[in-house]
Amino acid sequence: TSGAAPIASVSAANLTGLNFPAKNGDQFGVSVASIADMNSDGQRDILIGAPGFDGVVNGKKAPNIGAAFVISGASVIAGESSAVLAQYFGEAKADQFGWSVADGGLLTASHHYVFVAAKGVDTTITNPRNRKPQKAKDAGALYGFDLSGVNEPFKRVGSAPKGYYGNVLVPAGDVNNDGFTDVVTASSFMSRVSSISNTWIKSLGFVEVYSGEEIVNQAK
């Protein structure tokens, strides 16, 4: 027997309002999350990551900068060209922004957040052996965006090479009962420094529960 037919579908090729045109290798749909009704049309909306998206930084092409799109759920269900309600992009080439996405919900009564991870973000760390600066390629980064547009984006960068910080994101509800929605980030390839040998333990993995209150306060 054949499987059930989908009630709707969406691709980067039929989005309206894109800052950059869709192309081969966008990887649209690598990550998907259902979010609240952001445009008050009675239908929940959709957050979709496309880590292979190409953009422009300082007037230069930025391949695989990555992108995440908030898409009107009503337009998807209606079978129309899908309307982009909000769009976010990485900061540098090869960031692969949009590798994972999650709905943060209402962190406060008036601030609805979405979270997007960029596994290819590079940073500089202190080498645990010689205490000198060291480039950490693909440390990864987690971003939080206030859909109301009031607060500045929240950003947290990973602390290990090939850590892919935030490669899994899960909304956690209010874990510590402080009235703010929290978020779980899992970095399954994160390496950590041993307190005994003072050397890296590779791909040890790392999980954090982030306080929604901290995110809102840092983003103001």
C-alpha positions as CSV (number, residue, x, y, z in Angstrom):
1,T,0.0,0.0,0.0
2,S,1.1,3.6,-0.6
3,G,1.9,5.9,2.3
4,A,-0.1,8.8,3.4
5,A,0.2,11.9,1.1
6,P,1.6,15.1,2.6
7,I,-0.9,17.9,3.2
8,A,1.5,20.5,2.1
9,S,5.1,21.1,1.0
10,V,7.6,23.9,0.7
11,S,11.0,24.4,-0.9
12,A,13.4,27.3,-1.2
13,A,12.5,27.6,-4.9
14,N,8.9,28.9,-4.1
15,L,9.7,31.3,-1.3
16,T,8.7,34.9,-1.8
17,G,10.7,37.8,-0.2
18,L,14.1,36.2,-0.1
19,N,17.2,38.5,0.2
20,F,19.2,36.1,-1.9
21,P,17.9,33.7,-4.7
22,A,17.7,29.9,-4.0
23,K,20.4,27.8,-5.6
24,N,21.9,24.3,-5.8
25,G,23.2,23.1,-2.4
26,D,21.2,25.3,-0.1
27,Q,20.3,22.3,2.1
28,F,17.0,23.9,2.8
29,G,15.2,21.8,5.5
30,V,18.3,20.3,7.2
31,S,16.6,21.6,10.3
32,V,12.9,22.4,10.9
33,A,10.8,23.6,13.9
34,S,7.2,24.5,14.3
35,I,6.8,27.8,16.0
36,A,3.9,30.0,17.3
37,D,1.6,32.0,15.0
38,M,3.9,35.0,14.4
39,N,1.6,37.0,12.0
40,S,-1.7,36.4,13.8
41,D,-3.4,34.6,10.9
42,G,-4.6,31.7,13.0
43,Q,-2.0,29.2,11.7
44,R,1.3,28.1,13.4
45,D,4.4,29.1,11.4
46,I,7.6,27.2,10.5
47,L,11.3,27.9,11.1
48,I,13.6,26.2,8.5
49,G,17.4,26.1,8.4
50,A,19.4,26.1,5.2
51,P,23.1,25.9,6.2
52,G,24.3,25.7,2.5
53,F,22.8,29.1,1.6
54,D,25.2,31.6,0.0
55,G,25.1,35.2,0.9
56,V,27.2,38.4,0.8
57,V,29.4,39.9,3.5
58,N,31.0,43.3,3.0
59,G,30.2,43.2,-0.7
60,K,31.9,39.8,-1.2
61,K,30.3,36.4,-1.9
62,A,30.0,34.3,1.2
63,P,29.4,30.6,0.3
64,N,27.7,28.4,2.9
65,I,27.1,31.4,5.1
66,G,23.8,29.7,5.9
67,A,20.3,31.0,6.6
68,A,17.2,30.4,8.6
69,F,13.7,31.4,7.6
70,V,10.4,32.0,9.4
71,I,7.7,30.9,6.9
72,S,4.0,31.5,7.1
73,G,2.3,28.3,7.9
74,A,-0.9,29.5,6.3
75,S,0.7,30.1,3.0
76,V,2.3,26.6,3.0
77,I,-1.1,25.0,3.8
78,A,-2.8,27.1,1.1
79,G,-0.3,25.7,-1.5
80,E,0.8,29.2,-2.5
81,S,4.3,30.6,-2.9
82,S,5.4,30.5,0.7
83,A,5.8,33.9,2.4
84,V,8.9,34.6,4.3
85,L,8.0,36.4,7.6
86,A,11.6,36.8,8.8
87,Q,15.1,35.7,7.6
88,Y,18.4,35.5,9.4
89,F,21.9,34.8,8.0
90,G,25.3,33.8,9.2
91,E,28.1,36.2,9.6
92,A,30.9,34.7,7.5
93,K,31.5,32.2,4.8
94,A,31.3,28.6,5.8
95,D,29.4,29.4,9.0
96,Q,26.7,26.9,8.0
97,F,24.2,29.0,10.0
98,G,20.9,27.1,10.2
99,W,22.4,23.6,10.9
100,S,19.9,23.3,13.8
101,V,16.9,25.4,14.8
102,A,14.5,25.4,17.7
103,D,11.5,27.4,18.9
104,G,12.4,29.1,22.2
105,G,8.8,30.2,22.9
106,L,7.9,33.2,25.0
107,L,11.0,33.8,27.1
108,T,9.0,36.7,28.6
109,A,5.4,37.8,28.1
110,S,6.3,39.9,25.1
111,H,9.5,38.4,23.7
112,H,9.2,35.3,21.5
113,Y,12.6,33.8,20.7
114,V,13.9,31.4,18.0
115,F,17.3,29.7,18.2
116,V,19.6,28.9,15.4
117,A,23.0,27.2,15.5
118,A,25.9,27.7,13.1
119,K,28.3,24.8,13.3
120,G,31.1,26.3,11.1
121,V,31.8,29.4,13.2
122,D,35.5,29.8,14.0
123,T,36.9,31.5,17.1
124,T,40.1,31.9,19.1
125,I,40.7,30.0,22.4
126,T,43.5,29.6,24.8
127,N,45.6,26.5,24.2
128,P,45.4,24.3,27.4
129,R,49.1,23.3,27.2
130,N,51.0,26.5,26.4
131,R,48.2,29.0,27.3
132,K,48.7,30.8,24.0
133,P,45.9,31.9,21.6
134,Q,44.8,29.2,19.2
135,K,42.3,29.2,16.4
136,A,39.4,26.9,17.0
137,K,38.0,26.0,13.6
138,D,34.3,24.9,13.5
139,A,33.8,25.7,17.2
140,G,30.2,26.6,16.3
141,A,27.8,29.2,17.8
142,L,24.3,29.5,19.1
143,Y,22.1,32.5,18.3
144,G,18.8,33.6,19.8
145,F,16.5,36.1,17.9
146,D,13.7,38.1,19.4
147,L,11.0,37.9,16.8
148,S,9.5,41.2,18.1
149,G,12.8,42.8,17.0
150,V,13.2,44.7,20.3
151,N,16.2,43.0,21.8
152,E,19.5,42.5,20.1
153,P,20.4,38.9,19.0
154,F,21.9,36.7,21.7
155,K,25.1,34.9,20.7
156,R,27.2,32.2,22.4
157,V,30.3,30.8,20.7
158,G,31.7,27.3,21.4
159,S,35.0,26.8,23.1
160,A,36.7,23.9,21.3
161,P,37.9,23.0,17.7
162,K,35.4,20.9,15.8
163,G,33.0,21.3,18.7
164,Y,30.0,22.3,16.5
165,Y,28.4,24.1,19.4
166,G,24.6,23.8,19.4
167,N,24.4,21.0,16.8
168,V,21.3,19.9,18.6
169,L,18.7,22.3,20.0
170,V,15.7,21.4,22.1
171,P,13.2,23.8,23.9
172,A,13.2,22.9,27.5
173,G,10.2,24.7,29.1
174,D,10.8,26.6,32.4
175,V,13.4,24.2,34.0
176,N,14.2,26.4,37.0
177,N,10.7,27.8,37.6
178,D,11.8,31.5,37.2
179,G,9.1,32.4,34.7
180,F,11.3,32.2,31.6
181,T,11.4,29.5,29.0
182,D,14.8,27.7,28.8
183,V,16.7,25.9,26.0
184,V,18.9,22.8,25.9
185,T,21.9,22.8,23.6
186,A,23.8,19.6,22.8
187,S,27.3,19.7,21.3
188,S,27.9,16.0,20.7
189,F,31.4,16.6,19.2
190,M,32.6,19.1,21.8
191,S,36.1,18.3,23.1
192,R,37.0,19.3,26.7
193,V,40.2,19.8,28.6
194,S,41.0,17.1,31.2
195,S,41.5,18.6,34.6
196,I,44.1,15.8,35.2
197,S,46.3,15.8,32.1
198,N,45.4,19.3,31.0
199,T,44.9,18.0,27.4
200,W,42.0,17.8,25.1
201,I,39.6,14.8,25.3
202,K,38.2,14.7,21.8
203,S,34.5,14.4,20.9
204,L,33.6,14.0,24.6
205,G,30.3,15.7,24.1
206,F,28.7,18.5,26.1
207,V,25.1,19.5,27.0
208,E,23.9,22.8,28.5
209,V,20.6,24.1,29.7
210,Y,20.4,27.8,29.0
211,S,18.4,30.1,31.2
212,G,15.9,32.1,29.2
213,E,16.3,34.9,31.7
214,E,20.1,35.1,31.0
215,I,19.4,35.1,27.3
216,V,17.0,38.0,27.5
217,N,19.2,40.0,29.8
218,Q,22.3,39.5,27.7
219,A,20.5,40.5,24.5
220,K,19.2,43.8,25.7
